[in-house]
Amino acid sequence: MIEIDEEIPVPAPPERVWEVVSDPGAVVSCISGAELGASHEDGSFDGTLVVKFGAVRVRFGARVALDLDEPEREGRLSAKGRDGQGATRFSAHATFRVVPDPAAGGSRVRVTGQVSLAGKLASLIEAGAGAVVSRMTKDFSAELVRKCAGDAAAEPPARPSLWARLRDWWQRIIHKRQNEQSEVRSGQAE
């Protein structure tokens, strides 16, 4: 069994953090290798996650149910599925809650849960789970902070193309030479 017990500081108001963590599409976009699939009439949805355990990549497919308590800013997630080869089955249950963090001027997301595994790859996955959960939490946290910061921080400024940089460089050289020639002419006139 894999235990999850994480607390993620987010420098954004609880309302904004809840807006992101209560939206499955937004959460999935914070998780590298995750994809959101079809929604079902009962409110559940399909999802996939590719996880790297050392040299082994495992693709899991799952049916995910999400129960949200908006006034409490708390959610419960449950998922059942298996890896792409059908050798390993899993079930997961997690609870997450967004709370204000006045000392840091933002919020904290508290996540607790368990993942139960059965099948061929269970021992390999459990052996590497600590490092994988740590890496995924770090990556998820960074993306969550970026998303909660809003659209301005969502996209880094685009780097100018090579041609634009060359053009700017050339214009600076020409401008510098024109200034030097202008200074020489004004020196001769005196």
MDTraj code that builds the backbone (N, CA, C; nanometers):
import mdtraj as md
import numpy as np

residues = "MET ILE GLU ILE ASP GLU GLU ILE PRO VAL PRO ALA PRO PRO GLU ARG VAL TRP GLU VAL VAL SER ASP PRO GLY ALA VAL VAL SER CYS ILE SER GLY ALA GLU LEU GLY ALA SER HIS GLU ASP GLY SER PHE ASP GLY THR LEU VAL VAL LYS PHE GLY ALA VAL ARG VAL ARG PHE GLY ALA ARG VAL ALA LEU ASP LEU ASP GLU PRO GLU ARG GLU GLY ARG LEU SER ALA LYS GLY ARG ASP GLY GLN GLY ALA THR ARG PHE SER ALA HIS ALA THR PHE ARG VAL VAL PRO ASP PRO ALA ALA GLY GLY SER ARG VAL ARG VAL THR GLY GLN VAL SER LEU ALA GLY LYS LEU ALA SER LEU ILE GLU ALA GLY ALA GLY ALA VAL VAL SER ARG MET THR LYS ASP PHE SER ALA GLU LEU VAL ARG LYS CYS ALA GLY ASP ALA ALA ALA GLU PRO PRO ALA ARG PRO SER LEU TRP ALA ARG LEU ARG ASP TRP TRP GLN ARG ILE ILE HIS LYS ARG GLN ASN GLU GLN SER GLU VAL ARG SER GLY GLN ALA GLU".split()
xyz = np.array([
    [0.0842, -0.1176, 0.0000],
    [0.0000, 0.0000, 0.0000],
    [0.0890, 0.1244, 0.0000],
    [0.0484, 0.2231, -0.0756],
    [0.1203, 0.3503, -0.0835],
    [0.0391, 0.4536, -0.0068],
    [0.1032, 0.5190, 0.0877],
    [0.0390, 0.6238, 0.1668],
    [0.0766, 0.7601, 0.1093],
    [-0.0193, 0.8491, 0.1029],
    [0.0053, 0.9854, 0.0565],
    [-0.0342, 1.0800, 0.1689],
    [0.0578, 1.1680, 0.2043],
    [0.0320, 1.2664, 0.3092],
    [0.1142, 1.3900, 0.2732],
    [0.0534, 1.4831, 0.2051],
    [0.1244, 1.6001, 0.1541],
    [0.0526, 1.7284, 0.1936],
    [0.1300, 1.8335, 0.2106],
    [0.0755, 1.9664, 0.2346],
    [0.1468, 2.0608, 0.1380],
    [0.0686, 2.1285, 0.0548],
    [0.1241, 2.2120, -0.0512],
    [0.0914, 2.3585, -0.0235],
    [0.1941, 2.4414, 0.0000],
    [0.1687, 2.5852, 0.0171],
    [0.1457, 2.6501, -0.1201],
    [0.0450, 2.7353, -0.1280],
    [0.0134, 2.8041, -0.2538],
    [-0.0065, 2.9525, -0.2222],
    [0.0737, 3.0408, -0.2820],
    [0.0606, 3.1844, -0.2535],
    [-0.0554, 3.2482, -0.3298],
    [-0.1757, 3.1999, -0.3011],
    [-0.2965, 3.2536, -0.3650],
    [-0.4114, 3.2376, -0.2654],
    [-0.5160, 3.3187, -0.2802],
    [-0.6302, 3.3083, -0.1888],
    [-0.6980, 3.1716, -0.1993],
    [-0.7575, 3.1228, -0.0902],
    [-0.8237, 2.9921, -0.0922],
    [-0.9299, 2.9783, -0.2022],
    [-1.0008, 3.0873, -0.2321],
    [-1.1050, 3.0812, -0.3359],
    [-1.0440, 3.0441, -0.4705],
    [-0.9304, 3.1055, -0.5029],
    [-0.8646, 3.0775, -0.6316],
    [-0.8084, 2.9355, -0.6342],
    [-0.7488, 2.8932, -0.5234],
    [-0.6915, 2.7589, -0.5175],
    [-0.8032, 2.6550, -0.5311],
    [-0.9160, 2.6773, -0.4621],
    [-1.0284, 2.5844, -0.4720],
    [-1.0802, 2.5781, -0.6149],
    [-1.0868, 2.6928, -0.6802],
    [-1.1327, 2.6987, -0.8192],
    [-1.0500, 2.6043, -0.9070],
    [-0.9206, 2.5998, -0.8831],
    [-0.8326, 2.5137, -0.9632],
    [-0.8440, 2.3677, -0.9192],
    [-0.8308, 2.3392, -0.7888],
    [-0.8273, 2.1989, -0.7456],
    [-0.9633, 2.1291, -0.7545],
    [-1.0706, 2.2033, -0.7707],
    [-1.2017, 2.1405, -0.7851],
    [-1.2379, 2.1181, -0.9318],
    [-1.1503, 2.1558, -1.0229],
    [-1.1719, 2.1380, -1.1666],
    [-1.0817, 2.0250, -1.2167],
    [-1.1402, 1.9079, -1.2492],
    [-1.0566, 1.7950, -1.2913],
    [-0.9650, 1.8288, -1.4096],
    [-1.0133, 1.9061, -1.5048],
    [-0.9299, 1.9433, -1.6193],
    [-0.8089, 2.0251, -1.5772],
    [-0.8280, 2.1177, -1.4838],
    [-0.7173, 2.1999, -1.4353],
    [-0.6178, 2.1157, -1.3577],
    [-0.6674, 2.0237, -1.2759],
    [-0.5783, 1.9379, -1.1980],
    [-0.4968, 1.8481, -1.2904],
    [-0.5629, 1.7874, -1.3874],
    [-0.4932, 1.6986, -1.4807],
    [-0.3846, 1.7748, -1.5560],
    [-0.4098, 1.9003, -1.5881],
    [-0.3077, 1.9785, -1.6597],
    [-0.1865, 2.0083, -1.5713],
    [-0.1978, 1.9884, -1.4412],
    [-0.0857, 2.0078, -1.3479],
    [-0.0035, 1.8808, -1.3289],
    [-0.0488, 1.7687, -1.3869],
    [0.0170, 1.6401, -1.3645],
    [0.0768, 1.5914, -1.4956],
    [0.2078, 1.5864, -1.4999],
    [0.2766, 1.5386, -1.6193],
    [0.2381, 1.3933, -1.6463],
    [0.2014, 1.3633, -1.7697],
    [0.1667, 1.2270, -1.8080],
    [0.0215, 1.1909, -1.7846],
    [-0.0603, 1.2859, -1.7364],
    [-0.2014, 1.2569, -1.7085],
    [-0.2895, 1.3100, -1.8210],
    [-0.3962, 1.2380, -1.8466],
    [-0.4948, 1.2801, -1.9465],
    [-0.6342, 1.2528, -1.8926],
    [-0.7245, 1.3415, -1.9261],
    [-0.8638, 1.3270, -1.8855],
    [-0.9397, 1.2642, -2.0012],
    [-1.0213, 1.1639, -1.9714],
    [-1.0979, 1.0958, -2.0749],
    [-1.2447, 1.1341, -2.0703],
    [-1.3265, 1.0416, -2.1135],
    [-1.4709, 1.0645, -2.1233],
    [-1.5367, 1.0771, -1.9870],
    [-1.6432, 1.1585, -1.9827],
    [-1.7253, 1.1711, -1.8624],
    [-1.8415, 1.0736, -1.8728],
    [-1.8886, 1.0258, -1.7590],
    [-1.9992, 0.9307, -1.7566],
    [-2.1201, 0.9941, -1.6891],
    [-2.2387, 0.9345, -1.7117],
    [-2.3634, 0.9891, -1.6583],
    [-2.3637, 1.0005, -1.5063],
    [-2.2919, 0.9139, -1.4379],
    [-2.2892, 0.9167, -1.2916],
    [-2.1938, 1.0231, -1.2364],
    [-2.1314, 1.1011, -1.3248],
    [-2.0401, 1.2073, -1.2832],
    [-1.8953, 1.1640, -1.2782],
    [-1.8694, 1.0347, -1.2920],
    [-1.7313, 0.9875, -1.2937],
    [-1.6711, 1.0137, -1.4316],
    [-1.5434, 0.9948, -1.4434],
    [-1.4762, 1.0158, -1.5705],
    [-1.3590, 0.9201, -1.5816],
    [-1.3138, 0.9019, -1.7051],
    [-1.1976, 0.8178, -1.7310],
    [-1.0726, 0.9044, -1.7274],
    [-0.9643, 0.8424, -1.6906],
    [-0.8367, 0.9132, -1.6904],
    [-0.7227, 0.8158, -1.7101],
    [-0.6116, 0.8678, -1.7585],
    [-0.4908, 0.7871, -1.7720],
    [-0.3740, 0.8623, -1.7105],
    [-0.2759, 0.7862, -1.6654],
    [-0.1562, 0.8434, -1.6064],
    [-0.0385, 0.7547, -1.6405],
    [0.0646, 0.8143, -1.6982],
    [0.1888, 0.7426, -1.7260],
    [0.2866, 0.7795, -1.6149],
    [0.3370, 0.6763, -1.5473],
    [0.4283, 0.6970, -1.4356],
    [0.5576, 0.6231, -1.4654],
    [0.6688, 0.6896, -1.4367],
    [0.7997, 0.6293, -1.4595],
    [0.8559, 0.5824, -1.3254],
    [0.8845, 0.4531, -1.3171],
    [0.9467, 0.3923, -1.1998],
    [1.0851, 0.3458, -1.2436],
    [1.1855, 0.4311, -1.2253],
    [1.3199, 0.3982, -1.2741],
    [1.3162, 0.3908, -1.4249],
    [1.3566, 0.2757, -1.4793],
    [1.3597, 0.2588, -1.6250],
    [1.2259, 0.2103, -1.6800],
    [1.1314, 0.1808, -1.5929],
    [1.0029, 0.1252, -1.6345],
    [0.8966, 0.2343, -1.6390],
    [0.8260, 0.2422, -1.7531],
    [0.7121, 0.3330, -1.7675],
    [0.5857, 0.2494, -1.7624],
    [0.4923, 0.2914, -1.6776],
    [0.3670, 0.2181, -1.6652],
    [0.2529, 0.3148, -1.6936],
    [0.1640, 0.2723, -1.7819],
    [0.0467, 0.3537, -1.8159],
    [-0.0744, 0.2933, -1.7460],
    [-0.1357, 0.3738, -1.6602],
    [-0.2532, 0.3300, -1.5869],
    [-0.3771, 0.3954, -1.6459],
    [-0.4834, 0.3192, -1.6536],
    [-0.6139, 0.3721, -1.6914],
    [-0.7068, 0.3549, -1.5734],
    [-0.7965, 0.4499, -1.5529],
    [-0.8826, 0.4420, -1.4342],
    [-1.0175, 0.5068, -1.4594],
    [-1.1116, 0.4672, -1.3772],
    [-1.2406, 0.5357, -1.3681],
    [-1.2336, 0.6135, -1.2369],
    [-1.2571, 0.7431, -1.2440],
    [-1.2364, 0.8325, -1.1306],
    [-1.3695, 0.8962, -1.0902],
    [-1.3949, 0.8968, -0.9597],
    [-1.5135, 0.9646, -0.9055],
    [-1.4648, 1.0766, -0.8144],
    [-1.5313, 1.1888, -0.8222],
    [-1.4938, 1.3058, -0.7440],
    [-1.6163, 1.3582, -0.6721],
    [-1.6043, 1.3751, -0.5414],
    [-1.7121, 1.4272, -0.4587],
    [-1.6614, 1.5567, -0.3956],
    [-1.7275, 1.6690, -0.4252],
    [-1.6810, 1.7996, -0.3786],
    [-1.7756, 1.8586, -0.2747],
    [-1.7186, 1.9154, -0.1707],
    [-1.7928, 1.9886, -0.0683],
    [-1.7431, 2.1330, -0.0759],
    [-1.8087, 2.2121, -0.1613],
    [-1.7613, 2.3482, -0.1878],
    [-1.7557, 2.4366, -0.0638],
    [-1.8594, 2.4380, 0.0231],
    [-1.8509, 2.5257, 0.1412],
    [-1.7299, 2.4945, 0.2306],
    [-1.6938, 2.3681, 0.2392],
    [-1.5786, 2.3287, 0.3218],
    [-1.4471, 2.3314, 0.2436],
    [-1.4577, 2.3532, 0.1127],
    [-1.3412, 2.3465, 0.0226],
    [-1.2668, 2.2143, 0.0420],
    [-1.3451, 2.1070, 0.0362],
    [-1.2898, 1.9737, 0.0557],
    [-1.3405, 1.8822, -0.0544],
    [-1.2553, 1.7906, -0.0960],
    [-1.2951, 1.6949, -0.1979],
    [-1.2462, 1.5558, -0.1654],
    [-1.3191, 1.4577, -0.2177],
    [-1.2803, 1.3181, -0.2037],
    [-1.2745, 1.2576, -0.3427],
    [-1.1680, 1.1870, -0.3659],
    [-1.1445, 1.1268, -0.4963],
    [-1.1280, 0.9770, -0.4760],
    [-1.1889, 0.8995, -0.5618],
    [-1.1650, 0.7558, -0.5621],
    [-1.1442, 0.7124, -0.7062],
    [-1.0551, 0.6156, -0.7234],
    [-1.0226, 0.5688, -0.8582],
    [-0.9932, 0.4196, -0.8525],
    [-1.0334, 0.3512, -0.9578],
    [-1.0015, 0.2098, -0.9748],
    [-0.9584, 0.1912, -1.1188],
    [-0.8550, 0.1087, -1.1353],
    [-0.8094, 0.0840, -1.2702],
    [-0.6992, -0.0188, -1.2736],
    [-0.6281, -0.0179, -1.3858],
    [-0.5179, -0.1137, -1.4034],
    [-0.4190, -0.0564, -1.5037],
    [-0.3033, -0.1222, -1.5076],
    [-0.2034, -0.0770, -1.6042],
    [-0.2446, -0.1235, -1.7437],
    [-0.1783, -0.0701, -1.8445],
    [-0.2143, -0.0965, -1.9836],
    [-0.2047, -0.2421, -2.0248],
    [-0.1237, -0.3214, -1.9564],
    [-0.1100, -0.4630, -1.9902],
    [-0.2013, -0.5509, -1.9054],
    [-0.2689, -0.4893, -1.8098],
    [-0.3615, -0.5644, -1.7258],
    [-0.2933, -0.6476, -1.6185],
    [-0.1639, -0.6240, -1.5966],
    [-0.0897, -0.7040, -1.4996],
    [-0.1044, -0.6507, -1.3574],
    [-0.1379, -0.5239, -1.3424],
    [-0.1460, -0.4641, -1.2093],
    [-0.2759, -0.3852, -1.1972],
    [-0.3488, -0.4117, -1.0905],
    [-0.4725, -0.3395, -1.0624],
    [-0.4483, -0.2475, -0.9426],
    [-0.5256, -0.1407, -0.9363],
    [-0.5115, -0.0510, -0.8220],
    [-0.6464, 0.0086, -0.7847],
    [-0.6518, 0.0528, -0.6614],
    [-0.7640, 0.1360, -0.6166],
    [-0.7014, 0.2456, -0.5313],
    [-0.7551, 0.3645, -0.5457],
    [-0.7001, 0.4797, -0.4747],
    [-0.8134, 0.5603, -0.4131],
    [-0.7839, 0.6150, -0.2966],
    [-0.8781, 0.7023, -0.2273],
    [-0.7967, 0.8177, -0.1705],
    [-0.8444, 0.9388, -0.1920],
    [-0.7727, 1.0551, -0.1400],
    [-0.8721, 1.1617, -0.0977],
    [-0.8308, 1.2409, -0.0016],
    [-0.9074, 1.3558, 0.0431],
    [-0.8170, 1.4771, 0.0310],
    [-0.8720, 1.5863, -0.0180],
    [-0.7938, 1.7103, -0.0272],
    [-0.8773, 1.8238, 0.0288],
    [-0.8081, 1.9180, 0.0880],
    [-0.8765, 2.0311, 0.1491],
    [-0.7917, 2.1557, 0.1324],
    [-0.8559, 2.2669, 0.0980],
    [-0.7884, 2.3961, 0.0842],
    [-0.8190, 2.4770, 0.2095],
    [-0.7131, 2.5227, 0.2761],
    [-0.7301, 2.6032, 0.3968],
    [-0.6487, 2.7313, 0.3839],
    [-0.6966, 2.8392, 0.4462],
    [-0.6189, 2.9637, 0.4441],
    [-0.4884, 2.9460, 0.5217],
    [-0.3860, 3.0162, 0.4782],
    [-0.2574, 3.0165, 0.5484],
    [-0.2182, 3.1622, 0.5703],
    [-0.2767, 3.2272, 0.6734],
    [-0.2528, 3.3701, 0.6958],
    [-0.1058, 3.4030, 0.7188],
    [-0.0322, 3.3140, 0.7817],
    [0.1100, 3.3401, 0.8089],
    [0.1894, 3.3575, 0.6797],
    [0.1538, 3.2794, 0.5766],
    [0.2251, 3.2880, 0.4492],
    [0.1521, 3.3764, 0.3483],
    [0.0347, 3.4254, 0.3837],
    [-0.0403, 3.5119, 0.2927],
    [-0.0991, 3.4378, 0.1742],
    [-0.1389, 3.3148, 0.1939],
    [-0.1959, 3.2375, 0.0845],
    [-0.2824, 3.1250, 0.1368],
    [-0.2570, 3.0044, 0.0831],
    [-0.3362, 2.8872, 0.1177],
    [-0.2462, 2.7659, 0.1304],
    [-0.3047, 2.6606, 0.1819],
    [-0.2394, 2.5300, 0.1857],
    [-0.3391, 2.4277, 0.1343],
    [-0.2889, 2.3334, 0.0562],
    [-0.3707, 2.2221, 0.0108],
    [-0.3191, 2.0988, 0.0842],
    [-0.4052, 2.0398, 0.1616],
    [-0.3700, 1.9203, 0.2392],
    [-0.4261, 1.7994, 0.1664],
    [-0.3406, 1.7022, 0.1335],
    [-0.3819, 1.5835, 0.0600],
    [-0.3399, 1.4598, 0.1396],
    [-0.4351, 1.3719, 0.1647],
    [-0.4051, 1.2432, 0.2276],
    [-0.4742, 1.1347, 0.1462],
    [-0.4131, 1.0190, 0.1433],
    [-0.4761, 0.9108, 0.0691],
    [-0.3966, 0.7826, 0.0725],
    [-0.4527, 0.6823, 0.0058],
    [-0.3917, 0.5507, -0.0031],
    [-0.4132, 0.4948, -0.1419],
    [-0.3128, 0.4220, -0.1884],
    [-0.3225, 0.3506, -0.3145],
    [-0.2917, 0.2042, -0.2846],
    [-0.3843, 0.1155, -0.3176],
    [-0.3650, -0.0286, -0.2997],
    [-0.3364, -0.0896, -0.4359],
    [-0.2356, -0.1770, -0.4396],
    [-0.1938, -0.2397, -0.5646],
    [-0.2003, -0.3910, -0.5538],
    [-0.2291, -0.4560, -0.6659],
    [-0.2265, -0.6014, -0.6727],
    [-0.1833, -0.6401, -0.8136],
    [-0.1016, -0.7423, -0.8228],
    [-0.0609, -0.7901, -0.9544],
    [0.0897, -0.7929, -0.9708],
    [0.1320, -0.8220, -1.0953],
    [0.2733, -0.8451, -1.1273],
    [0.3663, -0.7306, -1.0893],
    [0.3268, -0.6084, -1.1161],
    [0.4161, -0.4944, -1.0946],
    [0.4007, -0.4294, -0.9570],
    [0.3134, -0.4819, -0.8729],
    [0.2842, -0.4185, -0.7446],
    [0.4097, -0.3971, -0.6602],
    [0.4961, -0.4990, -0.6464],
    [0.6151, -0.4832, -0.5611],
    [0.7126, -0.3821, -0.6198],
    [0.7299, -0.3803, -0.7525],
    [0.8179, -0.2821, -0.8168],
    [0.7658, -0.1403, -0.7944],
    [0.6361, -0.1220, -0.8121],
    [0.5757, 0.0101, -0.7967],
    [0.5840, 0.0563, -0.6516],
    [0.5523, -0.0316, -0.5584],
    [0.5585, 0.0049, -0.4165],
    [0.7011, 0.0390, -0.3741],
    [0.8002, -0.0318, -0.4290],
    [0.9405, -0.0063, -0.3933],
    [0.9846, 0.1336, -0.4365],
    [0.9371, 0.1789, -0.5500],
    [0.9774, 0.3109, -0.6001],
    [0.8786, 0.4212, -0.5710],
    [0.7733, 0.3895, -0.4962],
    [0.6647, 0.4854, -0.4762],
    [0.7080, 0.6121, -0.4036],
    [0.7941, 0.6008, -0.3041],
    [0.8348, 0.7190, -0.2273],
    [0.8966, 0.8254, -0.3161],
    [0.9909, 0.7850, -0.3992],
    [1.0578, 0.8802, -0.4892],
    [0.9611, 0.9340, -0.5933],
    [0.8745, 0.8477, -0.6449],
    [0.7797, 0.8897, -0.7486],
    [0.6782, 0.9883, -0.6916],
    [0.6236, 0.9585, -0.5738],
    [0.5256, 1.0491, -0.5112],
    [0.5919, 1.1831, -0.4817],
    [0.7153, 1.1804, -0.4332],
    [0.7874, 1.3043, -0.4035],
    [0.8073, 1.3878, -0.5299],
    [0.8516, 1.3243, -0.6379],
    [0.8738, 1.3949, -0.7648],
    [0.7431, 1.4491, -0.8211],
    [0.6391, 1.3664, -0.8187],
    [0.5104, 1.4104, -0.8735],
    [0.4514, 1.5235, -0.7906],
    [0.4676, 1.5184, -0.6582],
    [0.4170, 1.6255, -0.5717],
    [0.4887, 1.7555, -0.6009],
    [0.6194, 1.7489, -0.6182],
    [0.6984, 1.8691, -0.6488],
    [0.6530, 1.9305, -0.7813],
    [0.6388, 1.8469, -0.8845],
    [0.5954, 1.8963, -1.0158],
    [0.4533, 1.9502, -1.0103],
    [0.3635, 1.8768, -0.9431],
    [0.2248, 1.9203, -0.9306],
    [0.2170, 2.0535, -0.8561],
    [0.2931, 2.0655, -0.7481],
    [0.2920, 2.1880, -0.6675],
    [0.3335, 2.3083, -0.7505],
    [0.4401, 2.2928, -0.8284],
    [0.4882, 2.4036, -0.9118],
    [0.3824, 2.4455, -1.0134],
    [0.3173, 2.3476, -1.0756],
    [0.2130, 2.3789, -1.1743],
    [0.0906, 2.4404, -1.1084],
    [0.0545, 2.3897, -0.9913],
    [-0.0605, 2.4442, -0.9191],
    [-0.0352, 2.5904, -0.8818],
    [0.0818, 2.6198, -0.8320],
    [0.1167, 2.7583, -0.7968],
    [0.1089, 2.8465, -0.9211],
    [0.1624, 2.7965, -1.0326],
    [0.1608, 2.8736, -1.1584],
    [0.0172, 2.8985, -1.2046],
    [-0.0655, 2.7952, -1.1995],
    [-0.2061, 2.8097, -1.2415],
    [-0.2828, 2.9053, -1.1511],
    [-0.2593, 2.8982, -1.0214],
    [-0.3312, 2.9834, -0.9267],
    [-0.2877, 3.1289, -0.9369],
    [-0.1694, 3.1515, -0.9929],
    [-0.1207, 3.2888, -1.0087],
    [-0.1988, 3.3630, -1.1165],
    [-0.2698, 3.2904, -1.2018],
    [-0.3515, 3.3543, -1.3046],
    [-0.2873, 3.3485, -1.4409],
    [-0.3569, 3.4071, -1.5371],
    [-0.3135, 3.4009, -1.6755],
    [-0.1816, 3.4704, -1.7004],
    [-0.1526, 3.5770, -1.6256],
    [-0.0284, 3.6503, -1.6488],
    [0.0923, 3.5620, -1.6240],
    [0.0836, 3.4754, -1.5233],
    [0.1968, 3.3885, -1.4930],
    [0.1850, 3.2545, -1.5640],
    [0.0708, 3.2280, -1.6258],
    [0.0491, 3.0967, -1.6852],
    [0.1411, 3.0693, -1.8022],
    [0.1739, 3.1714, -1.8775],
    [0.2599, 3.1502, -1.9920],
    [0.3833, 3.2376, -1.9794],
    [0.5015, 3.1744, -1.9858],
    [0.6218, 3.2553, -1.9811],
    [0.6300, 3.3417, -2.1068],
    [0.6938, 3.4579, -2.0963],
    [0.7022, 3.5412, -2.2151],
    [0.7755, 3.4671, -2.3259],
    [0.7247, 3.4830, -2.4468],
    [0.7849, 3.4148, -2.5609],
    [0.9212, 3.4760, -2.5911],
    [1.0177, 3.3906, -2.6166],
    [1.1506, 3.4379, -2.6530],
    [1.1468, 3.4784, -2.7991],
    [1.2063, 3.5940, -2.8323],
    [1.2052, 3.6362, -2.9719],
    [1.2774, 3.5336, -3.0590],
    [1.2343, 3.5246, -3.1835],
    [1.2973, 3.4304, -3.2754],
    [1.4413, 3.4730, -3.3034],
    [1.5177, 3.3815, -3.3608],
    [1.6566, 3.4104, -3.3961],
    [1.6631, 3.5301, -3.4898],
    [1.5721, 3.5356, -3.5855],
    [1.5742, 3.6460, -3.6819],
    [1.5434, 3.7789, -3.6143],
    [1.4501, 3.7785, -3.5220],
    [1.4172, 3.9021, -3.4501],
    [1.5359, 3.9490, -3.3666],
    [1.6065, 3.8546, -3.3025],
    [1.7235, 3.8914, -3.2225],
    [1.8354, 3.9450, -3.3120],
    [1.8566, 3.8809, -3.4289],
    [1.9592, 3.9302, -3.5231],
    [1.9241, 4.0700, -3.5741],
    [1.7968, 4.0904, -3.6066],
    [1.7530, 4.2226, -3.6545],
    [1.7767, 4.3295, -3.5478],
    [1.7408, 4.2988, -3.4218],
    [1.7613, 4.3937, -3.3122],
    [1.9102, 4.4240, -3.2934],
    [1.9915, 4.3193, -3.2995],
    [2.1367, 4.3366, -3.2858],
    [2.1899, 4.4275, -3.3968],
    [2.1473, 4.4013, -3.5204],
    [2.1933, 4.4803, -3.6351],
    [2.1491, 4.6265, -3.6207],
    [2.0270, 4.6480, -3.5772],
    [1.9775, 4.7844, -3.5595],
    [2.0557, 4.8577, -3.4506],
    [2.0956, 4.7870, -3.3451],
    [2.1761, 4.8500, -3.2403],
    [2.3128, 4.8915, -3.2952],
    [2.3737, 4.8071, -3.3787],
    [2.5046, 4.8394, -3.4372],
    [2.4919, 4.9615, -3.5268],
    [2.3893, 4.9623, -3.6117],
    [2.3700, 5.0755, -3.7035],
    [2.3449, 5.2032, -3.6241],
    [2.2592, 5.1939, -3.5224],
    [2.2277, 5.3100, -3.4394],
    [2.3540, 5.3617, -3.3702],
    [2.4374, 5.2713, -3.3214],
    [2.5618, 5.3098, -3.2538],
    [2.6547, 5.3805, -3.3522],
    [2.6676, 5.3278, -3.4736],
    [2.7549, 5.3915, -3.5749],
    [2.7018, 5.5282, -3.6150],
    [2.5701, 5.5393, -3.6277],
    [2.5123, 5.6688, -3.6626],
    [2.5405, 5.7707, -3.5527],
    [2.5307, 5.7294, -3.4269],
    [2.5615, 5.8188, -3.3148],
    [2.7083, 5.8592, -3.3159],
    [2.7983, 5.7633, -3.3441],
    [2.9415, 5.7939, -3.3490],
    [2.9711, 5.8933, -3.4610],
    [2.9111, 5.8727, -3.5793],
    [2.9322, 5.9647, -3.6920],
    [2.8761, 6.1019, -3.6597],
    [2.7627, 6.1065, -3.5931],
    [2.7026, 6.2334, -3.5556],
    [2.7934, 6.3081, -3.4575],
    [2.8540, 6.2367, -3.3633],
    [2.9452, 6.2991, -3.2674],
    [3.0702, 6.3520, -3.3376],
    [3.1218, 6.2766, -3.4376],
    [3.2404, 6.3203, -3.5103],
    [3.2076, 6.4470, -3.5876],
    [3.0920, 6.4531, -3.6538],
    [3.0533, 6.5727, -3.7300],
    [3.0378, 6.6930, -3.6374],
    [2.9728, 6.6722, -3.5203],
    [2.9532, 6.7845, -3.4297],
    [3.0882, 6.8289, -3.3735],
    [3.1865, 6.7391, -3.3580],
    [3.3205, 6.7762, -3.3111],
    [3.3957, 6.8563, -3.4157],
    [3.3734, 6.8265, -3.5455],
    [3.4409, 6.8997, -3.6531],
    [3.3825, 7.0395, -3.6703],
    [3.2525, 7.0534, -3.6392],
    [3.1870, 7.1813, -3.6571],
    [3.2333, 7.2827, -3.5530],
    [3.2868, 7.2388, -3.4412],
    [3.3257, 7.3309, -3.3350],
    [3.4563, 7.3906, -3.3601],
])
top = md.Topology()
chain = top.add_chain()
for i, resn in enumerate(residues, 1):
    res = top.add_residue(resn, chain, resSeq=i)
    for name in ("N", "CA", "C"):
        top.add_atom(name, md.element.get_by_symbol(name[0]), res)
traj = md.Trajectory(xyz[None], top)
